[in-house]
Amino acid sequence: MKTVIIALFLAALVLPAEAKKKRGDNAKRDKQEEQQEKKEKAERERKREAIDEYLEKKDKNSDGMVTRDEHLEGESDKNAAGKKFDEANKNRDRSLTKSEIADLLGL
């Protein structure tokens, strides 16, 4: 009987400590996940800003896409700019969407 009581007493001491440790581990994991999410959000925002800046500079008709002519306008080396445009224009429709602009900018 004494052995059972001692075992129950020890279990009552150990179990709360284990639960506290698990809560601490979960809190640490949650903090790491939160930091990772913040980094990913900042990276997405940086990419979005770079694309918006490119569109503001090149998209003369404000349709949300950049045509080949719009891309070449103001470029000193039109051949190199044209090749870069053609590489980024995956669907060959002679205009760049936001995802193609991201590729063009190396994002």
Secondary structure, 3 states (H helix, E strand, C coil): CHHHHHHHHHHHHHHHHHHHHHHHHHHHHHHHHHHHHHHHHHHHHHHHHHHHHHHHHHCCCCCCCEEHHHHHCCCCCHHHHHHHHHHHCCCCCCEECHHHHHHHCCC
